[in-house]
Amino acid sequence: MKKAALYVRVSTDEQAEKGYSQRNQEEVLRRYCEIKAIEVGKVYYEDHSAKTFNRPVWSKMLVDLRKHRGQTDLILFTKWDRFSRNRVMLII
């Protein structure tokens, strides 16, 4: 069974009010994992802008993933803009 880290991010109160709340994002991701038989590992909650990757929780998640290399198969998020405003390649 694959194992996923969930990345849940909001940057403004407006986003939280318009359906991007952290609770809503986590529920959507957990349902997806249940349907696809993916084990949920750690859930990371972020409240910083996606302009850059200088985000405290994002940095912590990468440290955790590197420290426990091979124990997590996926990083899941609900929409691309929850992850980044730009296209990027992620290498862990």
C-alpha positions as CSV (number, residue, x, y, z in Angstrom):
1,M,0.0,0.0,0.0
2,K,1.3,3.5,-0.9
3,K,1.7,6.0,1.9
4,A,1.1,9.8,1.5
5,A,1.9,13.0,3.3
6,L,-0.9,15.5,3.1
7,Y,0.0,19.1,2.5
8,V,-2.9,21.5,3.5
9,R,-2.3,25.2,2.9
10,V,-4.2,28.5,3.2
11,S,-2.8,32.0,3.1
12,T,-5.7,34.2,3.8
13,D,-9.0,34.3,5.7
14,E,-10.8,34.8,2.3
15,Q,-9.6,31.5,1.0
16,A,-10.7,29.8,4.2
17,E,-14.2,31.3,3.8
18,K,-14.5,30.3,0.1
19,G,-14.1,26.6,0.6
20,Y,-10.3,26.3,0.8
21,S,-10.3,25.8,4.6
22,Q,-7.7,23.5,6.0
23,R,-10.5,21.2,7.3
24,N,-12.1,21.0,3.9
25,Q,-8.8,20.3,2.1
26,E,-7.9,17.5,4.6
27,E,-11.3,15.9,4.3
28,V,-11.0,15.9,0.4
29,L,-7.6,14.4,0.6
30,R,-8.5,11.7,3.2
31,R,-11.5,10.7,1.0
32,Y,-9.3,10.4,-2.0
33,C,-6.8,8.2,0.0
34,E,-9.6,6.0,1.2
35,I,-10.9,5.5,-2.3
36,K,-7.4,4.8,-3.8
37,A,-6.3,2.6,-0.8
38,I,-3.5,5.0,0.1
39,E,-2.4,5.1,3.7
40,V,-2.3,8.7,5.2
41,G,0.9,9.5,7.0
42,K,1.5,12.9,8.5
43,V,-0.7,15.9,7.7
44,Y,1.2,19.2,7.3
45,Y,-0.8,22.4,7.8
46,E,0.6,25.6,6.3
47,D,-0.7,29.2,6.4
48,H,1.8,31.1,4.3
49,S,1.7,32.4,0.7
50,A,2.7,30.1,-2.2
51,K,4.9,32.9,-3.8
52,T,8.0,31.1,-2.6
53,F,9.0,27.9,-1.0
54,N,10.4,29.7,2.0
55,R,7.5,28.4,4.2
56,P,8.2,27.0,7.6
57,V,5.9,23.9,7.4
58,W,7.0,23.1,3.8
59,S,10.6,23.2,5.0
60,K,9.8,21.0,7.9
61,M,8.0,18.5,5.7
62,L,11.0,18.2,3.4
63,V,13.3,17.6,6.3
64,D,11.0,14.9,7.6
65,L,10.7,13.2,4.2
66,R,14.5,13.2,3.8
67,K,15.0,12.0,7.3
68,H,12.6,9.1,6.7
69,R,13.4,8.5,3.0
70,G,11.5,5.7,1.4
71,Q,8.7,5.7,4.0
72,T,6.4,8.1,2.1
73,D,5.5,7.6,-1.6
74,L,3.4,10.7,-2.3
75,I,2.8,14.3,-1.3
76,L,-0.8,15.1,-1.9
77,F,-2.6,18.5,-2.1
78,T,-6.0,19.5,-3.3
79,K,-5.1,22.0,-6.1
80,W,-1.9,23.1,-7.7
81,D,-2.3,26.6,-6.2
82,R,-2.3,25.0,-2.7
83,F,1.2,23.8,-3.6
84,S,2.8,26.6,-5.7
85,R,2.0,29.5,-7.9
86,N,4.6,28.4,-10.4
87,R,5.4,25.2,-12.2
88,V,8.3,23.5,-10.5
89,M,10.1,20.2,-10.3
90,L,10.3,18.7,-6.8
91,I,13.2,16.4,-6.0
92,I,13.4,15.0,-2.5
